Amino acid sequence: MVAVDVPALDALLHDDLMYTHSSGVRDTKQSYIESLTSGRTRYLHCETRDCEVKILGVLSTSNR
């Protein structure tokens, strides 16, 4: 995300991605990658922390 590596993001992100930002803005995979490549969204730093994912039937939730 920091490097805006589109081939890597395309491979890592699911085609059905729905990402809701803390601001409430919602992105699909396509709109998220577009926001990065256009410069509308820019990450200066990214830190990996422990993440817990729970699978609930066909849905999942995450604490991050």
C-alpha positions as CSV (number, residue, x, y, z in Angstrom):
1,M,0.0,0.0,0.0
2,V,2.8,2.4,0.8
3,A,4.6,1.5,-2.5
4,V,1.3,1.4,-4.4
5,D,2.4,-2.0,-5.9
6,V,-0.7,-2.5,-8.0
7,P,0.2,-6.1,-9.2
8,A,0.8,-7.2,-5.6
9,L,-2.5,-5.5,-4.4
10,D,-4.4,-7.1,-7.3
11,A,-3.1,-10.5,-6.3
12,L,-3.6,-10.1,-2.6
13,L,-7.1,-8.4,-2.5
14,H,-10.2,-10.5,-3.1
15,D,-12.2,-9.4,-6.1
16,D,-15.3,-9.0,-3.9
17,L,-13.5,-6.8,-1.3
18,M,-15.6,-4.2,0.5
19,Y,-13.4,-2.0,2.7
20,T,-15.0,0.5,5.0
21,H,-12.6,3.2,6.2
22,S,-12.8,4.7,9.7
23,S,-14.4,7.7,8.0
24,G,-17.3,5.6,6.8
25,V,-16.2,5.8,3.1
26,R,-16.6,2.4,1.5
27,D,-14.4,1.0,-1.3
28,T,-14.4,-1.9,-3.6
29,K,-11.2,-3.5,-4.7
30,Q,-11.3,-1.5,-7.9
31,S,-12.1,1.8,-6.2
32,Y,-9.5,1.2,-3.5
33,I,-6.7,0.5,-6.0
34,E,-7.8,3.6,-8.0
35,S,-7.7,5.8,-4.9
36,L,-4.1,4.7,-4.3
37,T,-2.9,5.1,-7.9
38,S,-4.6,8.5,-8.3
39,G,-3.0,9.7,-5.0
40,R,-6.4,10.4,-3.4
41,T,-5.4,7.9,-0.7
42,R,-1.7,7.9,0.4
43,Y,-0.1,5.8,3.0
44,L,3.2,7.0,4.5
45,H,3.7,4.1,6.9
46,C,2.0,0.7,7.5
47,E,2.6,-1.4,10.6
48,T,1.4,-5.0,11.0
49,R,-0.1,-5.9,14.3
50,D,-1.9,-9.0,15.6
51,C,-5.2,-9.5,13.9
52,E,-8.1,-11.7,14.9
53,V,-10.5,-12.8,12.2
54,K,-13.7,-14.7,13.0
55,I,-15.6,-16.6,10.3
56,L,-19.4,-16.4,10.7
57,G,-20.9,-18.6,8.0
58,V,-20.3,-16.7,4.8
59,L,-19.1,-13.5,6.6
60,S,-16.0,-12.6,8.5
61,T,-15.1,-9.9,11.0
62,S,-11.8,-8.5,12.0
63,N,-10.5,-6.5,15.0
64,R,-8.3,-4.3,12.8
